[in-house]
Amino acid sequence: METPENTKDQRIADSDIKSNFVKNIKDEIKKIFYDNDLTGNGVKGEGDFIKTITSYLRRCKATSQKTESSKQVKAQESAYIRQFAEDNNRWIENFDETNYFEEGAEQKVYLSGKNVLKVNDGIYYETWEDYLISLQIFNLLFPDTSYTLNGFLEKDNSLYAVVEQRFVKSTEEYNFEEIKSLLEANGFKNTKNQDFTHDDLGIILEDLHDENVLKQDGKYFIIDAAIYFKKDFLSSE
């Protein structure tokens, strides 16, 4: 039989586990933000390519002339990405659009076997580096629906990233209160509508509506989210 003392001890243990979890996640996020050699092995390894291109952009920008606006930064990053993609066989030519599935404001989605391909122009982010960071944070938080970056393509003079993700088919109705409870249990707070923030991690999740969060066989899968970050949070402990 559980005594009040045992209950208190369990709460303390649960608190310690949660604290360690947050610290471990925060340590991983610090690496995402600050490491200039996130892979240690160049372009080897499909799962490392998001990190590789992020590191490459940082190194390029560190040695280039500083620009003033985020628009100029993104244009400069686009030039670096184009060159890297050409040099490392990551430029996707003749992308097959026959298996078109759906689209949102920032991307078009295509079926590809048991997966989907998302062609994203990064419009929600001021820089390509911010977009790539958001992919890494997404993969850290939601490994069941993690992204693989296949490469880049150009259409109508605009640059697009092509990412791949497992296809999740909804089998049950979305219930926002269930989503809210799950996220709150992991330290997130509902700020407005379907948006959440995690003060300890400095992460903001937006657009967790019924098209971006699917329930399959009793389990929720977040397949898409706009992820932003408070860049000053890393100074807190």
N, C-alpha and C positions, 0 to 999 in steps of 0.2 A: 504494500500500500504506500502511495506517495505521501510524504509528510510535507508540511509547509516549508521546512528547511530544504528538503529535496527539490521542491518546486523552485525555490529561490536559487539553489545551486544550478539547476537546469537553465534558468533564465540567464544567469551569469555566463554559463558555458555557451549558450546560444548567442549571447552578445559578443563573446570573444571570437566565436567562429565568424560572425558577420563582420566584425572589425577586421579580422585577418583577411577575409574575402575582399573587402573594400581596399585594404592596403595592397593586396596582390594585384588587383585590377588597376589600381592607381599607378603602381610600379610599371605595369605593362604599358599604360597610357603614356607615362613619362618617356619610355623608350620610343613609342610611336612619334612623339613630338620632337625628341632631341637627338636620337641616334642618326648619324649620317651614313652608317653602314649597317643597316638593319638585318641584312642577310649574311654578310661575310663571305658570300660566294658568287658575287657578280650576278649574272642573269640565270644561274642554274636553279632549277626547281620551280615548277609551275606555281606552287602555293606561295612562293616568295616574291612573285613578280610585282605585286602591289607595293611591297616594301622596297623592292629594288628601284622602281621608277620614282618613288617618293624620295629616296636617298639621292638618286641621280639629280632630280630637280633641285634639291637643297644645295648640292655641290655646285651645280651650274649657277644658281642665283648668288651663291656666296662669292663667286669670282667675277660676277658681271657688274655692270654699272647699275646703281640703285635707281629704281623708277618710282614715280610719285603715286600714281593711282593704282587701285586693284585691277582696273581694266587693262592698264599697261602691263602689269605683272602677269596677268592671265595670257595676254597676247605673247609675251616673252616666253612663258612656260609652254605655250602651244608650239612654238618654234623648236624648243628643246625636245619636246615629246615627239614631234614629227621626225627629227633627226635620229633620236634614239630608236624609234620604231623601225625606221629604215635600216639602221645599222645592225639591229638585233632581230630582224625577221619578225617584228611584231606589228607590221603594217598589214591590215586586212583589206585585200582587194576583192572586188566582185562579191560583196556580201549578199547572201541569198535572202531575199525578203518575202519569199513565197509562203512561209509559215508564220505570217503575221498573226499575232494573238490579240493584243490590246495596247493601249498607250495612255500615258499621263502627260502632264505639262513638260516634264523633263526627259522623258525616255519613251522609246517604243520597245515592245516585248514580242519576242518570236519564240515559237516552240522549237525544241531541239532534242528529240528523243525523250528521255525522262527528265530533261532539264529545260530551262528557258534561257534565252539570250536577251540581255537588256542593253539597248544602244542609248547611251546617256551623254548629253552635251554638257553636264556639270553646271547647268544654269542656276541651280539653287545655291551655288557656292561662289564666293568672290574670286577664288583662285583654284587651279587644278590641284595644288597641294592640299588645300582644305578638303576637296572632294575625295582625294586618295586617303587622307586621314580618316574621313568619315567611313570609308569602306573598311579600314582596319579596325576601327572601334566597333562597327557593326559586327564584324567577324568575331571580335573578342566577346561581345555580349550575346550574340545569337549564333553560335557555331552550327546549330542544326540547319540553318539556312544561309550559311556563309557564302560569300562571293569569291569567284576566281576571275581575275582580270586576264582576258584572252589577248587583248591588243587594242589597237586604235584604227579608226577609219576616218575618212574625210568625205563630206557630202556638202555640196553647195558652199564650198569654202569654209565650212565649219568642222571643227574637230569633235570626234565622238569617242568615248570609251566603250568597249564591248565587254560586258561582264557576264558570267555564267553562274546560274544558281539552280538548285534542285526545284523541280516543279511540285507545288503543293496544291492539291485539289481540296476545296472546302467540302466537308461532309456534314457539318453542323452549323447552326446559326451563331453568328457573332453576338457576344454579350459584353457590352462595354464595362459593366460593373465587374465582371469576371476578370477582364484585362486589367482594370484599375487595381483590383485586389492583388493580382499576381505581381504587378510592378511595384505597388506599395510595399509588399512583403520583401522586395529586394532593394528598398531604400529610395524609390522614386516617389515624387509627389505630383499629383495632377494639378497643373497650373491653370489651364483653360481648355475647353473643348476636349480634343484628343491629344493634347500636348502634355509632356511630363518633363520634370527636371530632377537631377540627382545632385544635391548640393555637395556631397563628399567627393564625388567624381568630377564635378563640373560639366556634366553632360546634359544636353537638352535633346529630347526626342519629340519630334512633331509628326503629325499626320498619321496617328495610329488608328485610322478608321477601318471600316469593314472591308475595304479593298486591299489594305496593307497588312491586316492581321486576319489570318484564316484559322478556323478550327477544323482539325481533321482527327477523327476517331478519338475524341475527348481531349485532344492536346492542341494548344494554341501555337501557331507559328507566325512570327513576325517576318514577313517577306520583304518589306520595304519600310523605310522611315527616313525622314529628313533629320540628320544628326548634326548638331552644332555643339560647340564647346566653349566654355569660359576660359580664355587663355591665361587668366590670372590665378586659376584654382591650383595650379601646380605648386605655388609657393606656400599653400596651406598644408598642414600635417594632420 
